Each structure stands twice: as structure tokens, then as C-alpha cells.
Amino acid sequence: MRILRFLVILAVLGFGLGIVGGFMGMVHPIFDTLSNFRWHLTILLVGLLVVCLLTKQWRTGFATALICVFGIWQTYGGLPIGVDTVKSNPAATTYKLLHINLLFDNPTPEKALETIRESDADILSLVETSYFWEEPLSKLDAIYPHKFHCPEWEALGGGMIFSKLPFTEKPPYCHDYGALAMAEIVIDDTKVEIGSVHLRWPWPASGPRQITALKPILESVGKNAIMAGDFNTASWSYSLKRFANYANASIADSQGGTWLLNPLPVEWADWIGLPIDNILSKGRIRVNSMRTLSDIGSDHLPVLVDFEIAE
């Protein structure tokens, strides 16, 4: 029994330090990557709390419960509860944006095209395009007459924005490696900038350096904008908050996990995946709801967003 008590205390300390360490992303990117797993560490602590109660480790259980409450509180915006708010103006027109990380070598491109057609989205944000996707995506030209292609780096990693609404005369923007594609459209007589984002992991990749390089562009984003992307960092992370602060944008509450490591079924991502596909809005853009859609053959789930132009 003593050995069990010792192991439980050790595990609580380890998982607790993992959660606390995730708040130190400003110190080193490794901590920001650790923060991606805050929800998973919290769930493991809930399991340990049950063990504490069954073995009558009251003091350890109390400490574990406090850490669990803190972990859930700090991940609330990324839990699989979805966003469902009341429209600020019942008479306002609702628009749809569909964001998908297509996966450069997706074996079932027709599933992705079927999901896009069924979504009836007004705007598409597509990342991780590749030369492989050129022919399949050309089938969408009749539905989306306006598109901007942020080219692939070598053979893959591009981003694309498709729109049923025409672009303005403002030149679209494309950052290196397809990290950010920006285009401007007019919705309800309002100019709205659309961003499609694909960043690298905070660590061991170069996501924080990409955000630093993007700072001047983000600070110049117009009054009204909606940005969707695979940020490779969770809804609550320091990196995402930094990106949003530069753009003076708000991070929408997540719909749960959107990515899950192969070969696990991506359908499980809602609950055990990472919420790394996120939506940012600015100005009069109001996100009314967002939800994940079914598997399209990628390691990411599509994210469908309903939004309006608020008064």
C-alpha cells in the first residue's frame, strides 16, 4: 500500500508539473508544446483522483482535485462543448466558413470534395494543399469562382482561399511556406479580410519564429477579419494568444479536438485529440457556432463555422 501511495503522489506531482509547465510558453517553446496536452494531463489526474478516493488518500486527493479543477478551468475554451450563441441580430444573414487541413497525400480526395459541397460554405480555408490536389480542387471552380492560392513550398504545404463572394481590389497576401494566406472580400457592404493559417509546432519546429515574422502583417489586418487555420498549437496556448494579440483578434471557443495522430481513428479527435485548428475573429465578425464534421481522409477533422456581420 505504501508503494502505491508513493507512486500516486509521484504521478500527481508529475502531471501537475506538466500542467503548470504549460503556462511557461513565454520562457521556451517546449512549454507551449507541453500546453497542447493540458486536457490529457487533466484527464489522467481525474483518474488519479479516483484512485486517491478508493485508497482513502484524502490529502493527496484534495490536492489532485484542486489541480483538476484548475486544469479544466484553463482548458474550458477548447473542450468538446462547441460554440452555440444567440445571434446578435435575428435578421442578420448568416455565412459559413469551412476550414480543412486536407493532408497533402489524402487517399480519399472525393470525400473531402463531398464534404465541401454538402457544407454549402460561402468561404473555404484549405491548408496542406499539394500538387496532388490541383485536379480534385479544380472541380470546385463552378461553385467557388473566386480563389487565391498561396503556393506550396517545394511540393506541399500550400494554402488556398475559395469564395463565392468576389475579392476586392486589395492584393492578396501570401507568407513564406504557406504560413498565412490573406484575401479581402465584401460581405453585407463590409470589407472583411479572410485568413488561412498553417503554422508549425512551437517546439521542436519554428512556429514562434513564424509568428514573429508575421507580426507586421498581423498588425496591419483590417478592422474586420476572420482567420481559420491549423495553428499546430492549442486554443489556450501562449503562441495562439500571441498571434491573436498581434492581429487584435479574438479566439473563438473551440469545438474540441481536431487532430489525432495516425493510425488512431480521427473520429476520436473530438475528445482525445488536440484542438489545434482554431478560428479568430475581429471587428464586426461574430462567430455564432462552430463544429467539426466527419472524417475526410485527413488526420484533421474539418471545422465548419457560422458567422454574421454584427451591428
C-alpha angles and dihedrals in degrees: 000000000000090000090051092049090050093049092049092050090047092050092047090052092048097048091040092053088048091057094045092045089057089070092062097075090125089062098052134346091238088073091051090054087049089054089063087073097049092112092050093049089050092052090050089052090052087057090050090049089059089051090050091052093047092049094041095241091154101170094045089045092052092051090046091051091052091051090047092053090048092048093049091046092052094048097042094109091058101043120117094259097105128214119279116164134161115260111256089221116027089200094054120109115247120222130196131224120188119199121192135172094210097195111237094244099033107167094208109047092157090064089057092049091048091052091049093051094046092049091060087207119179092212132030126203108193125179136179092039118163140180085275089068098051096091098040094048092048086071088071095061093097091055097038110035093175122063142152123205120205099200126245122258101244100320105342147018101075128146132217137192118203121188139180086203120071123254120244123241090266107114113248118243129227124187125206117286091011090284092144134010118186131186133164126228135172119245119179090345089307124118109231127184115219119206129193112194134193114170131173126248116281089239141049085005129059105261095129091051090051090053090050090051090048095050096098091049094047092049089054096053111128128253094272124040145145121200126189128182157126099272093174086224131088128261092254098043127123091236094056092045089050091051091049093047092054090052093041086233135140124240112231117228107264128245093226130270119350103177132053129178116253135278091034113094109267089219087076090060093092091072109018102024129090121267094227099134103082143173126223125189135189139190116348094355108114119189108215100178143347132189142167121251131212128291115290097181096275129111086242129067118231115252119216117198128193114202141163140199104255123214 
